[in-house]
């Protein structure tokens, strides 16, 4: 048996009684067999869950993340101390 699969990405909400409400119609024939993979996110906009796209540049995406951890620390001195500890 030859299985042909087509991936379709969309978003939606899992409602009460475990019903999945999609944000848009799927381009499939009625009563088609499908396999569902659910990616759960916590980001909410207008009562709908959104999935952020994968960033093209991770360096720019993460730049400045947790910068408050380094406030008041001389990073050059910290790095020098760490490098000296290596050996």
mmCIF file as gemmi writes it, N, C-alpha and C atoms, coordinates in Angstrom:
data_model
loop_
_atom_site.group_PDB
_atom_site.id
_atom_site.type_symbol
_atom_site.label_atom_id
_atom_site.label_alt_id
_atom_site.label_comp_id
_atom_site.label_asym_id
_atom_site.label_entity_id
_atom_site.label_seq_id
_atom_site.pdbx_PDB_ins_code
_atom_site.Cartn_x
_atom_site.Cartn_y
_atom_site.Cartn_z
_atom_site.occupancy
_atom_site.B_iso_or_equiv
_atom_site.pdbx_formal_charge
_atom_site.auth_seq_id
_atom_site.auth_asym_id
_atom_site.pdbx_PDB_model_num
ATOM 1 N N . UNK Axp A 1 ? 0.841 -1.176 0 1 0 ? 1 A 1
ATOM 2 C CA . UNK Axp A 1 ? 0 0 0 1 0 ? 1 A 1
ATOM 3 C C . UNK Axp A 1 ? 0.886 1.24 0 1 0 ? 1 A 1
ATOM 4 N N . UNK Axp A 2 ? 0.622 2.164 -0.891 1 0 ? 2 A 1
ATOM 5 C CA . UNK Axp A 2 ? 1.389 3.397 -0.994 1 0 ? 2 A 1
ATOM 6 C C . UNK Axp A 2 ? 0.633 4.491 -0.251 1 0 ? 2 A 1
ATOM 7 N N . UNK Axp A 3 ? 1.326 5.146 0.671 1 0 ? 3 A 1
ATOM 8 C CA . UNK Axp A 3 ? 0.729 6.216 1.455 1 0 ? 3 A 1
ATOM 9 C C . UNK Axp A 3 ? 1.292 7.553 0.987 1 0 ? 3 A 1
ATOM 10 N N . UNK Axp A 4 ? 0.432 8.457 0.606 1 0 ? 4 A 1
ATOM 11 C CA . UNK Axp A 4 ? 0.849 9.793 0.197 1 0 ? 4 A 1
ATOM 12 C C . UNK Axp A 4 ? 0.36 10.759 1.26 1 0 ? 4 A 1
ATOM 13 N N . UNK Axp A 5 ? 1.271 11.548 1.825 1 0 ? 5 A 1
ATOM 14 C CA . UNK Axp A 5 ? 0.913 12.479 2.894 1 0 ? 5 A 1
ATOM 15 C C . UNK Axp A 5 ? 1.147 13.912 2.438 1 0 ? 5 A 1
ATOM 16 N N . UNK Axp A 6 ? 0.298 14.799 2.893 1 0 ? 6 A 1
ATOM 17 C CA . UNK Axp A 6 ? 0.42 16.226 2.605 1 0 ? 6 A 1
ATOM 18 C C . UNK Axp A 6 ? 0.297 16.951 3.937 1 0 ? 6 A 1
ATOM 19 N N . UNK Axp A 7 ? 1.26 17.804 4.258 1 0 ? 7 A 1
ATOM 20 C CA . UNK Axp A 7 ? 1.221 18.553 5.515 1 0 ? 7 A 1
ATOM 21 C C . UNK Axp A 7 ? 0.505 19.882 5.294 1 0 ? 7 A 1
ATOM 22 N N . UNK Axp A 8 ? -0.398 20.194 6.196 1 0 ? 8 A 1
ATOM 23 C CA . UNK Axp A 8 ? -1.125 21.462 6.164 1 0 ? 8 A 1
ATOM 24 C C . UNK Axp A 8 ? -0.987 22.08 7.539 1 0 ? 8 A 1
ATOM 25 N N . UNK Axp A 9 ? -0.476 23.291 7.594 1 0 ? 9 A 1
ATOM 26 C CA . UNK Axp A 9 ? -0.312 23.959 8.883 1 0 ? 9 A 1
ATOM 27 C C . UNK Axp A 9 ? -1.401 25.003 9.072 1 0 ? 9 A 1
ATOM 28 N N . UNK Axp A 10 ? -2.027 24.974 10.225 1 0 ? 10 A 1
ATOM 29 C CA . UNK Axp A 10 ? -3.03 25.964 10.582 1 0 ? 10 A 1
ATOM 30 C C . UNK Axp A 10 ? -3.035 26.1 12.1 1 0 ? 10 A 1
ATOM 31 N N . UNK Axp A 11 ? -3.828 26.975 12.625 1 0 ? 11 A 1
ATOM 32 C CA . UNK Axp A 11 ? -3.949 27.152 14.062 1 0 ? 11 A 1
ATOM 33 C C . UNK Axp A 11 ? -5.393 26.941 14.47 1 0 ? 11 A 1
ATOM 34 N N . UNK Axp A 12 ? -5.619 26.821 15.746 1 0 ? 12 A 1
ATOM 35 C CA . UNK Axp A 12 ? -6.97 26.626 16.239 1 0 ? 12 A 1
ATOM 36 C C . UNK Axp A 12 ? -6.99 26.593 17.747 1 0 ? 12 A 1
ATOM 37 N N . UNK Axp A 13 ? -8.12 26.213 18.297 1 0 ? 13 A 1
ATOM 38 C CA . UNK Axp A 13 ? -8.316 26.174 19.74 1 0 ? 13 A 1
ATOM 39 C C . UNK Axp A 13 ? -8.96 24.841 20.1 1 0 ? 13 A 1
ATOM 40 N N . UNK Axp A 14 ? -8.487 24.234 21.189 1 0 ? 14 A 1
ATOM 41 C CA . UNK Axp A 14 ? -9.151 23.051 21.717 1 0 ? 14 A 1
ATOM 42 C C . UNK Axp A 14 ? -10.23 23.554 22.665 1 0 ? 14 A 1
ATOM 43 N N . UNK Axp A 15 ? -11.47 23.28 22.307 1 0 ? 15 A 1
ATOM 44 C CA . UNK Axp A 15 ? -12.605 23.746 23.098 1 0 ? 15 A 1
ATOM 45 C C . UNK Axp A 15 ? -12.995 22.701 24.136 1 0 ? 15 A 1
ATOM 46 N N . UNK Axp A 16 ? -14.063 23.001 24.85 1 0 ? 16 A 1
ATOM 47 C CA . UNK Axp A 16 ? -14.57 22.048 25.824 1 0 ? 16 A 1
ATOM 48 C C . UNK Axp A 16 ? -14.919 20.746 25.12 1 0 ? 16 A 1
ATOM 49 N N . UNK Axp A 17 ? -14.928 19.701 25.855 1 0 ? 17 A 1
ATOM 50 C CA . UNK Axp A 17 ? -15.213 18.358 25.341 1 0 ? 17 A 1
ATOM 51 C C . UNK Axp A 17 ? -14.221 17.944 24.261 1 0 ? 17 A 1
ATOM 52 N N . UNK Axp A 18 ? -13.001 18.479 24.324 1 0 ? 18 A 1
ATOM 53 C CA . UNK Axp A 18 ? -11.882 18.101 23.451 1 0 ? 18 A 1
ATOM 54 C C . UNK Axp A 18 ? -12.131 18.326 21.971 1 0 ? 18 A 1
ATOM 55 N N . UNK Axp A 19 ? -12.994 19.256 21.632 1 0 ? 19 A 1
ATOM 56 C CA . UNK Axp A 19 ? -13.225 19.571 20.213 1 0 ? 19 A 1
ATOM 57 C C . UNK Axp A 19 ? -12.149 20.533 19.727 1 0 ? 19 A 1
ATOM 58 N N . UNK Axp A 20 ? -11.666 20.306 18.522 1 0 ? 20 A 1
ATOM 59 C CA . UNK Axp A 20 ? -10.65 21.154 17.915 1 0 ? 20 A 1
ATOM 60 C C . UNK Axp A 20 ? -11.327 22.082 16.922 1 0 ? 20 A 1
ATOM 61 N N . UNK Axp A 21 ? -11.262 23.378 17.189 1 0 ? 21 A 1
ATOM 62 C CA . UNK Axp A 21 ? -11.846 24.39 16.309 1 0 ? 21 A 1
ATOM 63 C C . UNK Axp A 21 ? -10.711 25.065 15.541 1 0 ? 21 A 1
ATOM 64 N N . UNK Axp A 22 ? -10.661 24.833 14.229 1 0 ? 22 A 1
ATOM 65 C CA . UNK Axp A 22 ? -9.595 25.391 13.4 1 0 ? 22 A 1
ATOM 66 C C . UNK Axp A 22 ? -9.926 26.812 12.985 1 0 ? 22 A 1
ATOM 67 N N . UNK Axp A 23 ? -8.895 27.618 12.796 1 0 ? 23 A 1
ATOM 68 C CA . UNK Axp A 23 ? -9.071 29.013 12.385 1 0 ? 23 A 1
ATOM 69 C C . UNK Axp A 23 ? -9.448 29.155 10.917 1 0 ? 23 A 1
ATOM 70 N N . UNK Axp A 24 ? -9.244 28.115 10.135 1 0 ? 24 A 1
ATOM 71 C CA . UNK Axp A 24 ? -9.564 28.174 8.709 1 0 ? 24 A 1
ATOM 72 C C . UNK Axp A 24 ? -9.939 26.784 8.202 1 0 ? 24 A 1
ATOM 73 N N . UNK Axp A 25 ? -10.583 26.734 7.073 1 0 ? 25 A 1
ATOM 74 C CA . UNK Axp A 25 ? -10.96 25.456 6.471 1 0 ? 25 A 1
ATOM 75 C C . UNK Axp A 25 ? -9.733 24.734 5.941 1 0 ? 25 A 1
ATOM 76 N N . UNK Axp A 26 ? -9.81 23.41 5.938 1 0 ? 26 A 1
ATOM 77 C CA . UNK Axp A 26 ? -8.721 22.607 5.384 1 0 ? 26 A 1
ATOM 78 C C . UNK Axp A 26 ? -9.037 22.23 3.943 1 0 ? 26 A 1
ATOM 79 N N . UNK Axp A 27 ? -8.029 22.255 3.074 1 0 ? 27 A 1
ATOM 80 C CA . UNK Axp A 27 ? -8.25 21.895 1.667 1 0 ? 27 A 1
ATOM 81 C C . UNK Axp A 27 ? -8.226 20.384 1.468 1 0 ? 27 A 1
ATOM 82 N N . UNK Axp A 28 ? -9.171 19.684 2.111 1 0 ? 28 A 1
ATOM 83 C CA . UNK Axp A 28 ? -9.268 18.229 1.969 1 0 ? 28 A 1
ATOM 84 C C . UNK Axp A 28 ? -10.713 17.856 1.669 1 0 ? 28 A 1
ATOM 85 N N . UNK Axp A 29 ? -10.887 16.684 1.067 1 0 ? 29 A 1
ATOM 86 C CA . UNK Axp A 29 ? -12.23 16.207 0.746 1 0 ? 29 A 1
ATOM 87 C C . UNK Axp A 29 ? -12.969 15.831 2.031 1 0 ? 29 A 1
ATOM 88 N N . UNK Axp A 30 ? -14.287 15.893 1.982 1 0 ? 30 A 1
ATOM 89 C CA . UNK Axp A 30 ? -15.096 15.499 3.139 1 0 ? 30 A 1
ATOM 90 C C . UNK Axp A 30 ? -14.791 14.065 3.535 1 0 ? 30 A 1
ATOM 91 N N . UNK Axp A 31 ? -14.834 13.798 4.821 1 0 ? 31 A 1
ATOM 92 C CA . UNK Axp A 31 ? -14.62 12.475 5.404 1 0 ? 31 A 1
ATOM 93 C C . UNK Axp A 31 ? -13.267 11.88 5.029 1 0 ? 31 A 1
ATOM 94 N N . UNK Axp A 32 ? -12.245 12.716 4.922 1 0 ? 32 A 1
ATOM 95 C CA . UNK Axp A 32 ? -10.883 12.239 4.674 1 0 ? 32 A 1
ATOM 96 C C . UNK Axp A 32 ? -10.261 11.793 5.991 1 0 ? 32 A 1
ATOM 97 N N . UNK Axp A 33 ? -9.449 10.769 5.933 1 0 ? 33 A 1
ATOM 98 C CA . UNK Axp A 33 ? -8.695 10.351 7.107 1 0 ? 33 A 1
ATOM 99 C C . UNK Axp A 33 ? -7.515 11.311 7.277 1 0 ? 33 A 1
ATOM 100 N N . UNK Axp A 34 ? -7.305 11.767 8.492 1 0 ? 34 A 1
ATOM 101 C CA . UNK Axp A 34 ? -6.196 12.693 8.761 1 0 ? 34 A 1
ATOM 102 C C . UNK Axp A 34 ? -5.468 12.238 10.019 1 0 ? 34 A 1
ATOM 103 N N . UNK Axp A 35 ? -4.231 12.667 10.145 1 0 ? 35 A 1
ATOM 104 C CA . UNK Axp A 35 ? -3.456 12.48 11.368 1 0 ? 35 A 1
ATOM 105 C C . UNK Axp A 35 ? -3.24 13.869 11.942 1 0 ? 35 A 1
ATOM 106 N N . UNK Axp A 36 ? -3.517 14.038 13.221 1 0 ? 36 A 1
ATOM 107 C CA . UNK Axp A 36 ? -3.433 15.354 13.856 1 0 ? 36 A 1
ATOM 108 C C . UNK Axp A 36 ? -2.278 15.359 14.852 1 0 ? 36 A 1
ATOM 109 N N . UNK Axp A 37 ? -1.402 16.344 14.718 1 0 ? 37 A 1
ATOM 110 C CA . UNK Axp A 37 ? -0.326 16.578 15.676 1 0 ? 37 A 1
ATOM 111 C C . UNK Axp A 37 ? -0.605 17.949 16.283 1 0 ? 37 A 1
ATOM 112 N N . UNK Axp A 38 ? -0.697 18.013 17.598 1 0 ? 38 A 1
ATOM 113 C CA . UNK Axp A 38 ? -1.061 19.262 18.267 1 0 ? 38 A 1
ATOM 114 C C . UNK Axp A 38 ? 0.165 19.849 18.947 1 0 ? 38 A 1
ATOM 115 N N . UNK Axp A 39 ? 0.498 21.082 18.609 1 0 ? 39 A 1
ATOM 116 C CA . UNK Axp A 39 ? 1.573 21.842 19.244 1 0 ? 39 A 1
ATOM 117 C C . UNK Axp A 39 ? 0.903 22.85 20.159 1 0 ? 39 A 1
ATOM 118 N N . UNK Axp A 40 ? 1.043 22.684 21.457 1 0 ? 40 A 1
ATOM 119 C CA . UNK Axp A 40 ? 0.367 23.555 22.415 1 0 ? 40 A 1
ATOM 120 C C . UNK Axp A 40 ? 1.259 24.737 22.744 1 0 ? 40 A 1
ATOM 121 N N . UNK Axp A 41 ? 0.706 25.934 22.618 1 0 ? 41 A 1
ATOM 122 C CA . UNK Axp A 41 ? 1.425 27.152 22.962 1 0 ? 41 A 1
ATOM 123 C C . UNK Axp A 41 ? 0.652 27.894 24.036 1 0 ? 41 A 1
ATOM 124 N N . UNK Axp A 42 ? 1.295 28.833 24.695 1 0 ? 42 A 1
ATOM 125 C CA . UNK Axp A 42 ? 0.631 29.597 25.737 1 0 ? 42 A 1
ATOM 126 C C . UNK Axp A 42 ? 0.407 31.045 25.333 1 0 ? 42 A 1
ATOM 127 N N . UNK Axp A 43 ? 0.922 31.457 24.204 1 0 ? 43 A 1
ATOM 128 C CA . UNK Axp A 43 ? 0.75 32.826 23.728 1 0 ? 43 A 1
ATOM 129 C C . UNK Axp A 43 ? -0.671 33 23.206 1 0 ? 43 A 1
ATOM 130 N N . UNK Axp A 44 ? -1.371 33.996 23.712 1 0 ? 44 A 1
ATOM 131 C CA . UNK Axp A 44 ? -2.759 34.212 23.305 1 0 ? 44 A 1
ATOM 132 C C . UNK Axp A 44 ? -2.913 35.612 22.714 1 0 ? 44 A 1
ATOM 133 N N . UNK Axp A 45 ? -3.632 35.706 21.62 1 0 ? 45 A 1
ATOM 134 C CA . UNK Axp A 45 ? -3.967 36.988 21.005 1 0 ? 45 A 1
ATOM 135 C C . UNK Axp A 45 ? -5.412 36.913 20.57 1 0 ? 45 A 1
ATOM 136 N N . UNK Axp A 46 ? -6.222 37.847 21.03 1 0 ? 46 A 1
ATOM 137 C CA . UNK Axp A 46 ? -7.644 37.897 20.66 1 0 ? 46 A 1
ATOM 138 C C . UNK Axp A 46 ? -8.348 36.565 20.903 1 0 ? 46 A 1
ATOM 139 N N . UNK Axp A 47 ? -8.07 35.954 22.064 1 0 ? 47 A 1
ATOM 140 C CA . UNK Axp A 47 ? -8.68 34.68 22.441 1 0 ? 47 A 1
ATOM 141 C C . UNK Axp A 47 ? -8.337 33.544 21.482 1 0 ? 47 A 1
ATOM 142 N N . UNK Axp A 48 ? -7.26 33.679 20.707 1 0 ? 48 A 1
ATOM 143 C CA . UNK Axp A 48 ? -6.828 32.597 19.826 1 0 ? 48 A 1
ATOM 144 C C . UNK Axp A 48 ? -5.353 32.327 20.087 1 0 ? 48 A 1
ATOM 145 N N . UNK Axp A 49 ? -4.987 31.079 20.088 1 0 ? 49 A 1
ATOM 146 C CA . UNK Axp A 49 ? -3.601 30.696 20.287 1 0 ? 49 A 1
ATOM 147 C C . UNK Axp A 49 ? -2.823 30.962 19.004 1 0 ? 49 A 1
ATOM 148 N N . UNK Axp A 50 ? -1.63 31.531 19.136 1 0 ? 50 A 1
ATOM 149 C CA . UNK Axp A 50 ? -0.8 31.773 17.965 1 0 ? 50 A 1
ATOM 150 C C . UNK Axp A 50 ? 0.522 31.028 18.114 1 0 ? 50 A 1
ATOM 151 N N . UNK Axp A 51 ? 1.047 30.581 17.03 1 0 ? 51 A 1
ATOM 152 C CA . UNK Axp A 51 ? 2.341 29.923 17.008 1 0 ? 51 A 1
ATOM 153 C C . UNK Axp A 51 ? 3.304 30.863 16.305 1 0 ? 51 A 1
ATOM 154 N N . UNK Axp A 52 ? 4.373 31.244 16.996 1 0 ? 52 A 1
ATOM 155 C CA . UNK Axp A 52 ? 5.351 32.148 16.41 1 0 ? 52 A 1
ATOM 156 C C . UNK Axp A 52 ? 6.185 31.4 15.38 1 0 ? 52 A 1
ATOM 157 N N . UNK Axp A 53 ? 6.47 32.029 14.249 1 0 ? 53 A 1
ATOM 158 C CA . UNK Axp A 53 ? 7.301 31.352 13.251 1 0 ? 53 A 1
ATOM 159 C C . UNK Axp A 53 ? 8.728 31.181 13.748 1 0 ? 53 A 1
ATOM 160 N N . UNK Axp A 54 ? 9.407 30.185 13.223 1 0 ? 54 A 1
ATOM 161 C CA . UNK Axp A 54 ? 10.801 29.955 13.588 1 0 ? 54 A 1
ATOM 162 C C . UNK Axp A 54 ? 11.634 31.133 13.095 1 0 ? 54 A 1
ATOM 163 N N . UNK Axp A 55 ? 12.458 31.722 13.975 1 0 ? 55 A 1
ATOM 164 C CA . UNK Axp A 55 ? 13.241 32.888 13.546 1 0 ? 55 A 1
ATOM 165 C C . UNK Axp A 55 ? 14.283 32.517 12.499 1 0 ? 55 A 1
ATOM 166 N N . UNK Axp A 56 ? 14.543 33.439 11.599 1 0 ? 56 A 1
ATOM 167 C CA . UNK Axp A 56 ? 15.558 33.23 10.575 1 0 ? 56 A 1
ATOM 168 C C . UNK Axp A 56 ? 16.95 33.353 11.199 1 0 ? 56 A 1
ATOM 169 N N . UNK Axp A 57 ? 17.092 34.282 12.13 1 0 ? 57 A 1
ATOM 170 C CA . UNK Axp A 57 ? 18.379 34.567 12.753 1 0 ? 57 A 1
ATOM 171 C C . UNK Axp A 57 ? 18.236 34.454 14.27 1 0 ? 57 A 1
ATOM 172 N N . UNK Axp A 58 ? 18.687 33.343 14.844 1 0 ? 58 A 1
ATOM 173 C CA . UNK Axp A 58 ? 18.547 33.118 16.277 1 0 ? 58 A 1
ATOM 174 C C . UNK Axp A 58 ? 19.346 34.117 17.1 1 0 ? 58 A 1
ATOM 175 N N . UNK Axp A 59 ? 20.489 34.564 16.591 1 0 ? 59 A 1
ATOM 176 C CA . UNK Axp A 59 ? 21.31 35.522 17.33 1 0 ? 59 A 1
ATOM 177 C C . UNK Axp A 59 ? 20.524 36.804 17.578 1 0 ? 59 A 1
ATOM 178 N N . UNK Axp A 60 ? 19.922 37.355 16.525 1 0 ? 60 A 1
ATOM 179 C CA . UNK Axp A 60 ? 19.145 38.579 16.694 1 0 ? 60 A 1
ATOM 180 C C . UNK Axp A 60 ? 17.874 38.337 17.509 1 0 ? 60 A 1
ATOM 181 N N . UNK Axp A 61 ? 17.274 37.162 17.358 1 0 ? 61 A 1
ATOM 182 C CA . UNK Axp A 61 ? 16.064 36.839 18.105 1 0 ? 61 A 1
ATOM 183 C C . UNK Axp A 61 ? 16.335 36.798 19.609 1 0 ? 61 A 1
ATOM 184 N N . UNK Axp A 62 ? 17.513 36.298 20.004 1 0 ? 62 A 1
ATOM 185 C CA . UNK Axp A 62 ? 17.839 36.135 21.419 1 0 ? 62 A 1
ATOM 186 C C . UNK Axp A 62 ? 18.652 37.293 21.996 1 0 ? 62 A 1
ATOM 187 N N . UNK Axp A 63 ? 19.043 38.247 21.163 1 0 ? 63 A 1
ATOM 188 C CA . UNK Axp A 63 ? 19.858 39.367 21.634 1 0 ? 63 A 1
ATOM 189 C C . UNK Axp A 63 ? 19.139 40.124 22.751 1 0 ? 63 A 1
ATOM 190 N N . UNK Axp A 64 ? 19.834 40.323 23.844 1 0 ? 64 A 1
ATOM 191 C CA . UNK Axp A 64 ? 19.289 41.082 24.964 1 0 ? 64 A 1
ATOM 192 C C . UNK Axp A 64 ? 18.428 40.276 25.919 1 0 ? 64 A 1
ATOM 193 N N . UNK Axp A 65 ? 18.22 38.992 25.623 1 0 ? 65 A 1
ATOM 194 C CA . UNK Axp A 65 ? 17.406 38.157 26.49 1 0 ? 65 A 1
ATOM 195 C C . UNK Axp A 65 ? 18.074 38.01 27.857 1 0 ? 65 A 1
ATOM 196 N N . UNK Axp A 66 ? 17.365 38.255 28.899 1 0 ? 66 A 1
ATOM 197 C CA . UNK Axp A 66 ? 17.842 38.171 30.292 1 0 ? 66 A 1
ATOM 198 C C . UNK Axp A 66 ? 19.006 39.122 30.578 1 0 ? 66 A 1
ATOM 199 N N . UNK Axp A 67 ? 19.005 40.253 29.937 1 0 ? 67 A 1
ATOM 200 C CA . UNK Axp A 67 ? 20.094 41.212 30.16 1 0 ? 67 A 1
ATOM 201 C C . UNK Axp A 67 ? 20.126 41.716 31.593 1 0 ? 67 A 1
ATOM 202 N N . UNK Axp A 68 ? 18.986 41.639 32.292 1 0 ? 68 A 1
ATOM 203 C CA . UNK Axp A 68 ? 18.954 42.105 33.673 1 0 ? 68 A 1
ATOM 204 C C . UNK Axp A 68 ? 19.838 41.247 34.585 1 0 ? 68 A 1
ATOM 205 N N . UNK Axp A 69 ? 20.13 40.008 34.182 1 0 ? 69 A 1
ATOM 206 C CA . UNK Axp A 69 ? 20.987 39.134 34.975 1 0 ? 69 A 1
ATOM 207 C C . UNK Axp A 69 ? 22.404 39.7 35.07 1 0 ? 69 A 1
ATOM 208 N N . UNK Axp A 70 ? 22.829 40.408 34.03 1 0 ? 70 A 1
ATOM 209 C CA . UNK Axp A 70 ? 24.2 40.912 33.954 1 0 ? 70 A 1
ATOM 210 C C . UNK Axp A 70 ? 24.342 42.356 34.427 1 0 ? 70 A 1
ATOM 211 N N . UNK Axp A 71 ? 23.251 42.972 34.882 1 0 ? 71 A 1
ATOM 212 C CA . UNK Axp A 71 ? 23.338 44.357 35.35 1 0 ? 71 A 1
ATOM 213 C C . UNK Axp A 71 ? 24.258 44.434 36.572 1 0 ? 71 A 1
ATOM 214 N N . UNK Axp A 72 ? 25.168 45.395 36.557 1 0 ? 72 A 1
ATOM 215 C CA . UNK Axp A 72 ? 26.087 45.597 37.673 1 0 ? 72 A 1
ATOM 216 C C . UNK Axp A 72 ? 27.267 44.642 37.69 1 0 ? 72 A 1
ATOM 217 N N . UNK Axp A 73 ? 27.426 43.813 36.663 1 0 ? 73 A 1
ATOM 218 C CA . UNK Axp A 73 ? 28.546 42.87 36.602 1 0 ? 73 A 1
ATOM 219 C C . UNK Axp A 73 ? 29.49 43.303 35.487 1 0 ? 73 A 1
ATOM 220 N N . UNK Axp A 74 ? 30.777 43.373 35.824 1 0 ? 74 A 1
ATOM 221 C CA . UNK Axp A 74 ? 31.797 43.693 34.821 1 0 ? 74 A 1
ATOM 222 C C . UNK Axp A 74 ? 32.032 42.421 34.008 1 0 ? 74 A 1
ATOM 223 N N . UNK Axp A 75 ? 31.475 42.373 32.821 1 0 ? 75 A 1
ATOM 224 C CA . UNK Axp A 75 ? 31.547 41.144 32.026 1 0 ? 75 A 1
ATOM 225 C C . UNK Axp A 75 ? 32.975 40.787 31.621 1 0 ? 75 A 1
ATOM 226 N N . UNK Axp A 76 ? 33.806 41.786 31.364 1 0 ? 76 A 1
ATOM 227 C CA . UNK Axp A 76 ? 35.199 41.494 31.007 1 0 ? 76 A 1
ATOM 228 C C . UNK Axp A 76 ? 35.918 40.814 32.172 1 0 ? 76 A 1
ATOM 229 N N . UNK Axp A 77 ? 35.715 41.318 33.381 1 0 ? 77 A 1
ATOM 230 C CA . UNK Axp A 77 ? 36.335 40.7 34.564 1 0 ? 77 A 1
ATOM 231 C C . UNK Axp A 77 ? 35.781 39.3 34.797 1 0 ? 77 A 1
ATOM 232 N N . UNK Axp A 78 ? 34.499 39.131 34.592 1 0 ? 78 A 1
ATOM 233 C CA . UNK Axp A 78 ? 33.869 37.817 34.762 1 0 ? 78 A 1
ATOM 234 C C . UNK Axp A 78 ? 34.457 36.807 33.776 1 0 ? 78 A 1
ATOM 235 N N . UNK Axp A 79 ? 34.569 37.205 32.513 1 0 ? 79 A 1
ATOM 236 C CA . UNK Axp A 79 ? 35.136 36.312 31.508 1 0 ? 79 A 1
ATOM 237 C C . UNK Axp A 79 ? 36.598 35.976 31.798 1 0 ? 79 A 1
ATOM 238 N N . UNK Axp A 80 ? 37.36 36.968 32.242 1 0 ? 80 A 1
ATOM 239 C CA . UNK Axp A 80 ? 38.766 36.73 32.579 1 0 ? 80 A 1
ATOM 240 C C . UNK Axp A 80 ? 38.856 35.705 33.707 1 0 ? 80 A 1
ATOM 241 N N . UNK Axp A 81 ? 38.017 35.853 34.726 1 0 ? 81 A 1
ATOM 242 C CA . UNK Axp A 81 ? 38.003 34.922 35.856 1 0 ? 81 A 1
ATOM 243 C C . UNK Axp A 81 ? 37.627 33.51 35.396 1 0 ? 81 A 1
ATOM 244 N N . UNK Axp A 82 ? 36.643 33.393 34.54 1 0 ? 82 A 1
ATOM 245 C CA . UNK Axp A 82 ? 36.224 32.079 34.044 1 0 ? 82 A 1
ATOM 246 C C . UNK Axp A 82 ? 37.33 31.422 33.216 1 0 ? 82 A 1
ATOM 247 N N . UNK Axp A 83 ? 37.96 32.184 32.348 1 0 ? 83 A 1
ATOM 248 C CA . UNK Axp A 83 ? 39.026 31.642 31.509 1 0 ? 83 A 1
ATOM 249 C C . UNK Axp A 83 ? 40.217 31.178 32.336 1 0 ? 83 A 1
ATOM 250 N N . UNK Axp A 84 ? 40.541 31.941 33.401 1 0 ? 84 A 1
ATOM 251 C CA . UNK Axp A 84 ? 41.638 31.537 34.289 1 0 ? 84 A 1
ATOM 252 C C . UNK Axp A 84 ? 41.303 30.238 35.026 1 0 ? 84 A 1
ATOM 253 N N . UNK Axp A 85 ? 40.036 30.029 35.321 1 0 ? 85 A 1
ATOM 254 C CA . UNK Axp A 85 ? 39.612 28.823 36.018 1 0 ? 85 A 1
ATOM 255 C C . UNK Axp A 85 ? 39.727 27.583 35.127 1 0 ? 85 A 1
ATOM 256 N N . UNK Axp A 86 ? 39.728 27.768 33.801 1 0 ? 86 A 1
ATOM 257 C CA . UNK Axp A 86 ? 39.807 26.643 32.876 1 0 ? 86 A 1
ATOM 258 C C . UNK Axp A 86 ? 41.196 25.994 32.907 1 0 ? 86 A 1
ATOM 259 N N . UNK Axp A 87 ? 42.177 26.775 33.297 1 0 ? 87 A 1
ATOM 260 C CA . UNK Axp A 87 ? 43.416 26.073 33.32 1 0 ? 87 A 1
ATOM 261 C C . UNK Axp A 87 ? 44.655 26.767 33.122 1 0 ? 87 A 1
